[in-house]
Structures are given as C-alpha cells and as structure tokens.
Amino acid sequence: PYLGIYAKQDGVHLRIIAHANTVSEAKELIRPVEDELVNSMGSNVWGFDNDTPEAAVGQVLTEKGMTLATMESCTGGMLASHITDQPGSSKYFMGGLVTYTNETKVQHGVSSTVIEQYGEISQEMADAMADAARQRLGADVGIGITGVAGPAERDNKPVGTVFISIRMDGKCKRISLRLPSRRTVIKSRSTTTALVELRRLINGGIGKERTSESAL
C-alpha cells in the first residue's frame, strides 16, 4: 500500500491505497498501515472517511450529553455556521454570539476590565468571551475566538494573530495561532482548529474511534 497526502481546509487528509484481486484482500493490505498511522498520530486523528470536524464535535457532545455556546469576533459567525451545518445540532448547540466590537462584547458579559488590562486581541479576551458565552446561554462548554483578520494590524497585533479559548467545568484549552494574512484562511483555519480542539478536550486527548474499514 502507498499513502496519498492532501492538505485541505479542515486538515491533512491521508488516503491509503492498495491494489489486489479483491476488495477484501486490498482491505487486509491496508489494515496494518492504517493501524500504525492511527497509533502514531493518536489524538490528532479527528475522523475517518467522510467525517467533518463539526460532525465529530456533534457526536461527542451528544454522547456526553453536553451543550455548547460560542462567542466570536474575527471569524464573524463562521464557527456557529459550521456547527449548525450538522443535522440535529439543536440538541447540543445553545447558540452563538458575534461580538465584532468591544461595546458588544461588554454588552454580552465580557468585563471592560479585561479589555483595559489585556486588550481586545489577547488570550485573556478569548477566555472571557468563552466564559461569557457559556454563562449567558447556559451551556456546559463555551468557546471564545478573537483575532486580527485584516487588512491592517489591530491592538498592536499583526494580521493572522488569533486566540481561542475553550472553557468547561474542570477543563480549559487555550490556543494561539499565527496564520497566513488572508482573511478567508484566517476565518476557516480558526474555525476548524476550535472544533478539532474541542473534540480532543472533551475526549481527554483520545483520538477518533474507527467506525469503518475504509482508509482515513
């Protein structure tokens, strides 16, 4: 078997390809390669086959009986949009707030002290946004995203600077990114990262369990 490697919007996709006289024989050739890849990459594997990050998140939230709320700035609602692309998301998604200015952040529960002390583009701001979303919408998990989508730097931070915070009882994940200075890339990569890291946090770092015999 050989490996096809593809860079896509939601991550690196790996395709294991084998030639044999029958499908079952080809799958037997693929199986040990797939096992080794999964063992090597661990929790970095978030899905198989036609899985998407939002589907993986929806599955783990449903299994755990947990709810989610979001507060976004630089992604402009893309995170909430991706979450609600998944059928049945109303069971676990309480809602999303797009707070594009400091005034709207404060109106929705972010302390003005955070802005004054740390600035609007900071890890502390992302933390406060995640907490505010969680509390205002009564969810188990809150995600906050703030950053600079361009075209110019903001709060003395260069374009492509993004901070993400995922908050829940007993667990917290803080992520800082420096992304290429293209608006669409910044929004999509930030959204995907938030979803992948949310699934990983809830699962305790455990990778995606395989549900089929197909390639990754």
C-alpha positions as CSV (number, residue, x, y, z in Angstrom):
1,P,0.0,0.0,0.0
2,Y,1.0,3.6,-0.5
3,L,-0.1,6.8,1.0
4,G,-1.7,9.9,-0.6
5,I,-1.3,13.1,1.5
6,Y,-3.6,16.0,0.8
7,A,-3.6,19.4,2.5
8,K,-7.2,20.6,2.8
9,Q,-9.1,23.3,4.7
10,D,-10.0,21.1,7.6
11,G,-6.6,19.5,8.0
12,V,-4.3,16.9,6.4
13,H,-6.1,14.1,4.7
14,L,-4.4,10.7,4.3
15,R,-5.6,8.1,1.8
16,I,-4.2,4.6,2.0
17,I,-4.3,2.9,-1.4
18,A,-3.7,-0.8,-2.2
19,H,-4.2,-3.0,-5.3
20,A,-5.3,-6.6,-5.0
21,N,-7.5,-9.1,-6.8
22,T,-10.5,-8.5,-4.5
23,V,-11.7,-5.7,-2.2
24,S,-11.3,-7.8,0.9
25,E,-7.7,-8.6,0.0
26,A,-7.0,-4.9,-0.5
27,K,-8.5,-4.1,2.8
28,E,-6.3,-6.6,4.5
29,L,-3.3,-5.0,3.0
30,I,-4.5,-1.6,4.2
31,R,-5.4,-2.6,7.7
32,P,-1.8,-2.8,9.3
33,V,-0.8,0.5,7.6
34,E,-3.9,2.2,9.0
35,D,-3.3,0.8,12.5
36,E,0.2,2.1,12.5
37,L,-0.8,5.5,11.4
38,V,-3.6,5.8,14.0
39,N,-1.2,4.6,16.7
40,S,1.4,7.1,15.7
41,M,-0.8,10.1,15.4
42,G,-3.1,9.4,18.4
43,S,-5.5,12.2,19.3
44,N,-4.5,14.1,16.1
45,V,-6.9,11.9,14.2
46,W,-10.3,13.5,14.4
47,G,-12.2,11.5,11.8
48,F,-12.4,8.9,9.0
49,D,-13.9,8.6,5.6
50,N,-16.5,11.4,5.2
51,D,-16.3,12.7,8.7
52,T,-16.1,16.5,9.3
53,P,-14.9,18.4,12.3
54,E,-18.4,19.6,13.1
55,A,-19.8,16.1,12.8
56,A,-17.1,14.8,15.2
57,V,-17.9,17.5,17.7
58,G,-21.6,16.8,17.4
59,Q,-21.1,13.1,18.0
60,V,-19.0,13.6,21.1
61,L,-21.3,16.3,22.6
62,T,-24.3,14.0,22.0
63,E,-22.6,11.0,23.6
64,K,-21.6,13.1,26.6
65,G,-25.0,14.8,26.9
66,M,-23.3,18.3,26.8
67,T,-24.3,21.6,25.4
68,L,-22.2,24.3,23.6
69,A,-22.2,28.1,23.2
70,T,-19.9,30.3,21.2
71,M,-18.7,34.0,21.1
72,E,-16.8,35.0,18.0
73,S,-15.1,38.1,16.8
74,C,-12.7,37.7,13.8
75,T,-14.5,34.6,12.5
76,G,-17.7,36.5,12.1
77,G,-20.1,33.7,12.9
78,M,-18.3,31.0,10.8
79,L,-17.9,28.7,13.9
80,A,-21.6,28.8,14.7
81,S,-22.4,28.3,11.0
82,H,-20.2,25.2,10.8
83,I,-21.7,23.8,14.0
84,T,-25.2,24.2,12.6
85,D,-24.3,22.6,9.3
86,Q,-24.6,19.3,11.2
87,P,-28.2,17.9,11.3
88,G,-29.5,17.6,14.8
89,S,-27.2,20.3,16.2
90,S,-30.1,22.0,18.0
91,K,-29.8,19.2,20.6
92,Y,-26.5,20.4,21.8
93,F,-25.9,23.9,20.4
94,M,-27.4,26.6,22.6
95,G,-26.4,29.5,20.3
96,G,-23.6,31.8,19.1
97,L,-22.8,35.5,19.7
98,V,-20.9,37.5,17.1
99,T,-19.4,40.4,19.0
100,Y,-17.4,42.3,16.5
101,T,-16.8,45.4,18.7
102,N,-15.7,45.9,22.2
103,E,-19.0,47.5,23.0
104,T,-21.0,44.4,22.0
105,K,-18.5,42.2,24.0
106,V,-19.2,44.2,27.1
107,Q,-23.0,44.1,26.4
108,H,-22.8,40.3,26.3
109,G,-21.0,39.8,29.5
110,V,-17.3,40.5,28.9
111,S,-15.8,42.7,31.6
112,S,-14.4,46.0,30.4
113,T,-11.5,45.5,32.8
114,V,-10.3,42.6,30.6
115,I,-10.2,44.9,27.6
116,E,-8.4,47.7,29.5
117,Q,-5.8,45.3,31.0
118,Y,-5.1,42.9,28.2
119,G,-6.6,44.4,25.0
120,E,-9.2,43.1,22.7
121,I,-6.8,40.7,20.9
122,S,-5.5,38.6,23.7
123,Q,-5.7,35.1,25.3
124,E,-7.5,36.7,28.3
125,M,-10.1,38.2,26.0
126,A,-10.8,34.8,24.4
127,D,-11.1,33.3,27.9
128,A,-13.6,36.0,28.9
129,M,-15.6,35.5,25.7
130,A,-15.8,31.8,26.3
131,D,-17.0,32.2,29.9
132,A,-19.5,34.9,28.9
133,A,-21.0,32.7,26.1
134,R,-21.2,29.8,28.4
135,Q,-22.9,31.7,31.2
136,R,-25.2,33.9,29.1
137,L,-26.5,30.9,27.1
138,G,-26.5,28.3,29.9
139,A,-24.2,25.9,28.2
140,D,-21.7,23.3,29.5
141,V,-19.0,24.4,27.2
142,G,-18.0,27.9,25.9
143,I,-15.8,28.8,23.0
144,G,-14.3,32.3,22.5
145,I,-12.4,33.4,19.4
146,T,-10.7,36.8,18.9
147,G,-8.1,37.8,16.4
148,V,-7.0,40.0,13.5
149,A,-8.5,39.2,10.2
150,G,-7.0,42.2,8.4
151,P,-6.4,44.1,6.3
152,A,-4.3,46.0,9.0
153,E,-2.9,45.1,12.4
154,R,-5.2,45.7,15.4
155,D,-4.4,46.2,19.0
156,N,-0.7,46.1,18.1
157,K,-1.1,42.5,16.8
158,P,-0.3,41.5,13.2
159,V,-2.8,40.2,10.8
160,G,-3.3,36.4,11.3
161,T,-3.0,36.6,15.1
162,V,-5.8,34.5,16.7
163,F,-6.6,33.4,20.2
164,I,-9.1,30.6,21.0
165,S,-10.3,29.5,24.4
166,I,-12.5,26.5,25.2
167,R,-13.9,26.5,28.8
168,M,-15.9,23.9,30.7
169,D,-16.1,22.6,34.2
170,G,-12.7,21.3,35.2
171,K,-11.1,21.7,31.8
172,C,-9.7,24.6,29.8
173,K,-7.9,24.8,26.4
174,R,-6.1,27.9,25.3
175,I,-4.8,28.1,21.7
176,S,-2.8,30.9,20.0
177,L,-2.3,30.9,16.2
178,R,-0.3,32.8,13.7
179,L,-1.9,32.3,10.4
180,P,-1.3,33.5,6.8
181,S,-2.6,37.0,6.3
182,R,-5.5,36.0,4.1
183,R,-8.9,36.7,5.6
184,T,-10.7,33.6,4.3
185,V,-7.8,31.4,5.6
186,I,-7.8,33.0,9.0
187,K,-11.5,32.5,9.4
188,S,-11.6,28.9,8.2
189,R,-8.4,27.7,10.0
190,S,-9.5,29.3,13.3
191,T,-12.9,27.6,13.0
192,T,-11.5,24.2,12.2
193,T,-8.9,24.4,15.0
194,A,-11.6,25.3,17.5
195,L,-13.7,22.4,16.5
196,V,-10.9,19.8,16.5
197,E,-9.5,21.0,19.8
198,L,-13.0,21.0,21.4
199,R,-13.5,17.3,20.5
200,R,-10.0,16.5,21.8
201,L,-10.6,18.3,25.1
202,I,-13.9,16.6,25.7
203,N,-12.4,13.2,24.8
204,G,-9.5,13.8,27.1
205,G,-7.0,13.6,24.3
206,I,-8.3,10.3,23.0
207,G,-8.4,10.1,19.2
208,K,-11.3,9.3,17.0
209,E,-12.5,5.7,17.2
210,R,-12.8,4.0,13.8
211,T,-16.3,3.1,12.7
212,S,-15.4,1.6,9.3
213,E,-12.8,-0.4,7.4
214,S,-12.1,2.3,4.9
215,A,-9.0,4.4,4.7
216,L,-8.5,7.6,6.7
